[in-house]
Amino acid sequence: MSRFWNEKTRDIKPYVPGEQPPPNSRLIKINTNENPYPPSPKVIGAIMRETGLSESGGREETGNGSRLRLYPDTNASAVVEAVCERFGLEPGQVFAGNGSDELLAFAFMAFWDDSRPVMVPEISYSFYPVYADLFGIPLIKIPMKNGLEIDCDAFESGKGGIVIANPNAPTSIGLPLTRIKGMLDAHPDDVVLVDEAYVDFGGESAIGLVQEYPNLLVVRTLSKSCSLAGMRIGFAAGSAGLIEGLNRIKNSFNSYTLDRLAIAAGAAAIRDREYYDNINNRVMETRERTAASLREIGFEMPDSSANFLFVTHPRYSASEIFSYLRSKGILVRYFNTPGIDNYLRISIGTDEEMETLVAALRDYVA
């Protein structure tokens, strides 16, 4: 502990990300919900053009990377325009930023404070309580229903803003839009933030409700469904008032949250819907095959609407299975947290990676 830390730094419990092995590691990495397939070729082409390289790898006639000496567009207008085209929104209803984690942080700063509490599910993305603690916001954890389900009735009757992930992480369970609308109707004077990091793998998006509900903010990331975790690109959709609030925080913190390469990549990814629909359908097909195989050997899990499975086995300890898989060169995610400490979160990799996982678990339970 450093003697130079202030009280907040000393007392805070930071978010702990999943293990990131070195690039040359031979581990099967299915622990951080990355997409197993590469980004769209159109994304790679857009990045190369932004650096002044042709798609064949040579220099463009007018390109020598000189664009990179200039600051990027502070509003990431190319990303905003692509989002507007896809979802039928106006530019004033969209905010682009450095991954959904940054957008979430800006939202916590913009919409809640020590006099405005926020409600979150007791089991959900563990960054939510970190932000609440960091910014001094009273946090109300709503207990789960039937073990892993979000208790929508309790959210509707509770007092305060709402932050939920839909589909939820790490449980993988999605909510229908009727339940999202119920929360919005019950809290017309509070911001309801829906974190849709995994919605492209079988969930129902609430973006279509933005025109109807001025208190709705939908946050999305390109890390999972667009294979761009390494670029850190996210966007939010909401009423003009909510987006202006995010911009006020951003421009008081860092005016240039997306660099030139990320802006080019993000716009190209959002527009290449055909490519990403194809690879994400492959992920969902692999997910269902893997779930069926794991159930055959006694694992239990909720039906997933995300690019991961949340599994438990009635006869074996999740922590011991985690260690066993690690010894076999397979990384999954284990949360030593009450209520889910006998579950593993398993990201969906390629068919070959998931077959290796299933074979290892067959050996273990045998």
Sequence and secondary structure as in RCSB ss.txt:
>XXXX:A:sequence
MSRFWNEKTRDIKPYVPGEQPPPNSRLIKINTNENPYPPSPKVIGAIMRETGLSESGGREETGNGSRLRLYPDTN
ASAVVEAVCERFGLEPGQVFAGNGSDELLAFAFMAFWDDSRPVMVPEISYSFYPVYADLFGIPLIKIPMKNGLEI
DCDAFESGKGGIVIANPNAPTSIGLPLTRIKGMLDAHPDDVVLVDEAYVDFGGESAIGLVQEYPNLLVVRTLSKS
CSLAGMRIGFAAGSAGLIEGLNRIKNSFNSYTLDRLAIAAGAAAIRDREYYDNINNRVMETRERTAASLREIGFE
MPDSSANFLFVTHPRYSASEIFSYLRSKGILVRYFNTPGIDNYLRISIGTDEEMETLVAALRDYVA
>XXXX:A:secstr
  TT  HHHHH           TT   EE SS   SS   HHHHHHHHHHHTB TTSSB TT SSGGGGS   TT
 HHHHHHHHHHHT  GGGEEEESHHHHHHHHHHHHH BTTB EEEESSS THHHHHHHHTT  EEEE  BTTTB 
 HHHHHHS SEEEEESS TTT     HHHHHHHHHH TTS EEEE TTGGGT    GGGTTT TTEEEEEESSST
TS TTT  EEEEE HHHHHHHHHHHTTT S  S HHHHHHHHHHHH HHHHHHHHHHHHHHHHHHHHHHHHTT B
    SSSEEEEBBTTB HHHHHHHHHHTTEE EE   TTTTT EEEE   HHHHHHHHHHHHHHH 
